Amino acid sequence: MDEAPAGHGWLHELKYDGYRLHARVDGRDIRLLTRTGLDWSHRYRRTAEALATLKVKSAYFDGELCALDGNGAPVFSRLQAAMDEGQTDQLVFFVFDLLFLNGESTARLPLIERKKRLQRLFKREIPGLRYSDHVIGDGPRFREEACKLGLEGAVSKRADQPYAPGDRGIWVKSKCLNREEFVVVGWTDPTGNRSHIGALLLGYYTADGRLHYAGRAGTGITDKELKRLAGVLKPLHVPRLPLATPPPRQTRFGSPLQLSKVHWVKPEIVVEVTYLTWTEDNLLRQVSYQAQREDKPAVQVVRRVPHPPPT
């Protein structure tokens, strides 16, 4: 969904870019559980220790584990890096729901009441833990402000509803999708039942005239459009990559890129895509193809957000 609900029956929270976790507190026994029931307590010992300082005998929380940048914004690539390197002490667990407290199930209470009880547990600051605050009503403005801050978006929830696994229609996510043009620098072979093209490889120019890799777009392309794009791109095939530096073979998002199987093209075709955000290694995340743009020369395609060019 592109817009948050506007009615006063909804409360709105930031959409955190992290790992969804449940936390179970039973005396000194703290468990961090994934949505599929895996016990990840051993991975996040500092988070478990922080939960142990809450003044509760027993509780069951729902929240999101995040890694924050210097501005305090969640960054998913930092979370994955922390996981890969085993450096999880600086992660923050944002708690947004309370399903059980001191022997009493709270799951059937309205969300607004659950959040009141949850907030009372966070009267003091606890390193590694944060209460996920919210606003009532005015969802579109809330989402707009979240997008201005460079965050992932908003999650809107029915304030009067009991807890239900999944969203069940009482949660609405509205992401901050960006829309921008990029130069096609190549394509990959299709796999499975897909035909003609696997994914488009995208690039952009910097002020010095160098062409840099931006990522891949594989979703959002119909079979008819795949066939048309293949017809447009194949005559532009070149033996060498047109980029200033080769794309990374491995990224934290998506499958490995086998450069030997990439078909490079002259950088003449411009396409428009939507994407969620840029990663810290200057790659697009959650890219979806929209259309070819024949009204813009490729050399005019530059990245809008100021950034240090890749080295």
N, C-alpha and C positions, 0 to 999 in steps of 0.2 A: 504494500500500500504506500502511496506517495504522500499522503496527508494524514495527520492525526485527527481523531474525532474532536468535534468542537463542543459537545454538550457538557453540562455540569455533572452528569452521572459518571464521568470518567476522571481518573487521576492519571497523571503522566510522570514517568520517570525517564532518566537518561537510558539509552540503550548502550550497555557496556560491551566493549569489544574484548571478550575474554572467554574463559571456560565456565560453563554452568556447573555448579556444584551444590549438593545438599550437605549440610553439616548436622551431625547428630551428637548431642552432648548428653551423657549419662554419667553423672558424677565426674570422675577423673578420666573416664573413657570417652575419647573424642574420635569421631569417625568422619572423614570427608569422602563423600560418595558421588560418583558420576550419575548421570541420568539413567544409565543402563545398570547401575548397581555395583560398579567396580569400586573397590576400596582404594582410594588414593591417599590415604592418611600419611603413608610413609614418604610420599613425594613432597608434601607440604607441611613439614613438621612445625615451622614457625607459625603458620596459620592455625594449626591445631593448638599450639601453645597459647596463641592470642585468644582463641575461643574459650580456653580453660580459665581465663581471667574474668569472664562474664559472671555476674552474680546470679547464677541459676543452678538449680539442682539437676534439671533435665530440660532439654529443648531440642527442637528440630527446625533448622533454618533452610531457607532457599536463597541462593545468591550467585554471584559471578566473581570468579577469581581473575584479577587483572594485573598487568604490569603497566606502570605509569611513566610518561615522559617527564621532562623537566617542568612542563606546565601543569602537571597533574592529570593529563588526559590519558585514558587507556589506549595502549598501542599493542595490537595483537602480535606483530612480529617480535616485539620485545618479550612477550610472554613465551612464544615458541623458543626464542633464543635462551631464555632463562631455563626452560625445560630441558633443552638440548645440553646445556652446560651444567645443569644441576645447581644453578644459582637462583634459588627460589625464596631466599630470605626477605627480599624487598617487595614481594608480591602483596597485593591488597585484596581482601575479600569484601566485596560490597554485598551487604545483606539486605534483601528487599522483601522477605516474607517470613512469617512465623507460623508454623503448623502445629507446634506442641510446646507447652511450657509448664514445667513443674507438675507433671502428672496429669495435666488437662489438655485435651485436644482442642486446638483453636481453629482447625481447618474449616469448620462449618460457620465460623463467624464471618461477617462481611469484611472485605479486604481493608476498608478504612479502619475498622476496629483492630484488626490484626496488626496493622502498621502502627497504631497508637501504642499497643502493648510492646511492639518491637522497639519503638523509639525510646521507651522508658529504660531499656537495657543499655542504651548508649549515651547516658548522661555525662560520662567522662570519655576522654579520648583514649583509644586503645590502638597502639601501633599495629598496623597490618589488618585492622578491621574498620569498616565504615558502614554507617547506616545509609541506605539509599533513600534520599529525600524525594519528595514529589510535589507537584502542584495540582490543584483541582481546577478543571475547566480550561478553556482557552488553549486547546491542544495544538492548533496550527501555529500559534505564536511560540509556544514552547518548543516545537520541533524546529521552527525557523531559527530560534536562538541557539539551539543545540548545533544546527548546521553551521551557523556563523562561527562557532567555537571550534569547528573542525572535528566534531564528534560524529559517531556513527548514525545517530538518529534518536528516536524516542520510542518508548513502549507505553502504550495507553491501556489501562485496565479498568474494568467496571468496578467502581468503588463499593457497590452494595453486594457483590457476589462472594460466595464461599470459594475456597480453594478447589481447583480441579486440575488433574494432571494434564499436561499439554496446554494448549490455549483455549480449546473448547468454545471459541467465539467470544471469550471475555478478555482476551488480550489482542491488541492490534499493534503491529510493529510498523513504523514508518521510517524508512532509511533516508539518509541524505545522499542521494545519488547525484553524481556530477555528470555533465554531458560535455564532450569535447571532441575535436577533430584530431586525427593522427594519420601519419603517412604509413602505407603498407610497405614493409621492407622484405616480406617473404611470406611463405605459407608452409605448413607441415602436411604430411600425408594423412589421409583419413584412416580411422581404425573402426573395427566393428561394422555396423550396418551403415555408417556414414559414407557419403560419396563425394568425390571431387576434391574437397579441401578439408583438412582436419581443423586447423586454426590459422587465423591471420596473425602475422608478427607485425607489431606496430612500432613506430618511431616518431621522434620529434626533433626539430632543429633548435640549436642554441645560437646565441648572438654571433658566435665565431663561425657560423656556417656548418658546424659539425652535426652529423645525424646520430642520435642516440637511441638505444633500445628502450621501449616503454613497457613491453609485455605482450600478452596474447589475447586474442578475442576468438572464442570458439562457440559461444552460446548466442542465441538470438538470430541465427542465420537459417532461413528456410532452405529446403532442398532446391527449390527453384533458384534462390539467390546464390547458393553454393555453386550451382552449375554456371550461372551467369558470371560470377566472380572468377571462376576457373578460366572461362573464356577470355576474360579481360586480362588476367595476370600472366597466363602462360606465355603470351607473346613478349612479355617484358622480362622474361627469365634472364638472369646473368650468372656467371660462374662464381663470382666473388661477392661476399657480403658488402652491402653499401654503408655499413655502420662504421663509426669512428673506432669503436671497440666491440669485440664479440659479446653477445648476450651471455649471461651466466648459465652454465649447464645445470646447476642445481639452485633452486630457490625454496623458500619455506612455504610457498603456495604453488600448487599444481605439480604436474609430473615433470621429470627431468627432460630437458630439451636436448635432443641429439642433433648437434649441428651438422653432422654428415648427412642427415636426412631432411634438412631444410632446403627449400627451393627459394633462392634469393631473387629479388626482382629490382628493376630500376625504380627508384623512389618517386613515382609519378602519381600513384593513386591515393586519394584522400578518402578516409571513411570517418563516420561519426559513431562514437560509442558512448555508452553510459558506464560508469564505474563507481565503486564505493569510495575508494581513497587511494592515495599513494603510500606504498610501504616505505620504511626507512632506507631501504636500498634502492629507492627510485624506480619501483615497478608498480604497475597498476594492479589493483585488487578487485575481484568480482566484476569482470569486464563483460559487457554484452553489446554485440553489434547492433547498430541501428540502421545505417544506410551509407551508400557511397555518396560523397560530396564532389560534384563536378564543377562547383562554382568557386573553388578555392585552390590556388596553386599550391603544390606541395611545399615549396620553399617558404611559404608563409605560415606553415604549421609549427608553432612554438609552444612550449609548455607555459601555461598562464601563471602558475605559481612560481615565484622566485625560488631558486634552489641552487645548490652547488652542482655543477655538472659532474657526471660519473668520471672516475679516474681509472 
